[in-house]
Amino acid sequence: MAALEATRMGVAQVSGGQAQAAGYTSAAAMHEALAADAGAQVRALGALAAADAALGDALRSENWRTVASLRAGPAAGALGYDDALAAFSSSYKPFALGGGDDDGEAPRKKRP
């Protein structure tokens, strides 16, 4: 269980220790969900952003350097995490925070 608590997952680098803040009952439940679904990774980031004004502001303004620093610490830029976030963001524009359709679900991209 300690390994799951320490593990960071997905593009949002959500740690098992943040599972409840990300909307999961346990680190194990979060690990299973985030491993199976990239959309779950984005939703977990959205849950964290809802609880952290600085993170929410950085995401809304697409300030990937600040997002990277807040999620992965000061070495994030040297690791290229901010560049990775920028690249991933263009793939998830349809899942923008606050978006979605009438039933509360984010719109899904149609696969070719």
N, C-alpha and C positions, 0 to 999 in steps of 0.2 A: 504494500500500500504506500509506503514512503516513496518509492520510485514514481508512482503515479502523481503524488503530491508535488514532486519536484520537476516533473516533465513539463516542458512547454510545447504547445502544439499549434500547428497551422500558421497561416499567414499572420494571425494576430498574436502569436506567441503567448497564448493563454496558458497559465500554469495550473496544475492540478490544485494548488492552493487557492486559486481564484474560481474554482468550479461553482460554488454557490453564487458568487457575484455574477457569474456568467449565465446563471439560470439552471444549473444542474444540481442534483441532490448529492452527488459525490464526484470525486476525481475519476473514479472508474467509469461512471455514467458519462461524464464529459469526454473522457478518452475515447470511449466507444463511438459516441456521436460525432466527434470532430474527425475521427479517423475515417468514418464512413461517408461524410458529406461536407464538401467545401462550403456549401451554403450555411451549414451549422457553424463553421468557423467565423463567417461574417456576422451571423446573428450573435455569437458569443462576444465578438468585438463590440457590437452595438449595445449589448447589455452592459458591458464594462464602461462604454462611453456614456451611457445614461447615468451612471453613478459617479463619473469623473468629468467635471466641467472642462478641465484643461484638455483631456483626451477628446472629448466631444467637439470642442472648438477646433482643435487641430485636424480632426477628421473632416469636419464640415468645410474647413478652408483648404483642405488637401495639402496641408503642411506636413509632408511625409517625413521630413527630418525630425520635427517635433514628435510626431507619432512614434517614429522609430526609437527615439530617445526615451519617451515615456514607457514604451512597451519592453524595450530590450536594454536600456541603460546607455551610458555615454559612449560605449564602443560600437553602438549600432551603426553609425555612419561609416566607420572604418570597415565594417563587415559588409557594407552594401545593402543593409536592410531597408534603408530609406528608398533606394532605387528599386528594390524588389517590391515594396509597397506601392510605389508609383506604377510599376508595370502591372501588378495585380489589380489595382484600382480600376483601370480601364476595362478589365474583364467583368467587373462587378457593378458597373454603373446602373444596371437595372435593379440592383439590390440596395440602392442608396438608402442611407439611414432616414427613417421617416417615410419611406416610400411604401409601396405595396398596393394591393387592391382592396376592395370593400370587405373581404373576409379577414383582413389583417395579414395575409401571407404576401411575401415579396413575389413580384412577377418572376416567372421562370423563363429563361432563354430557351427558345426552341433549338433543338440540336438538329444539324443537317442529316 
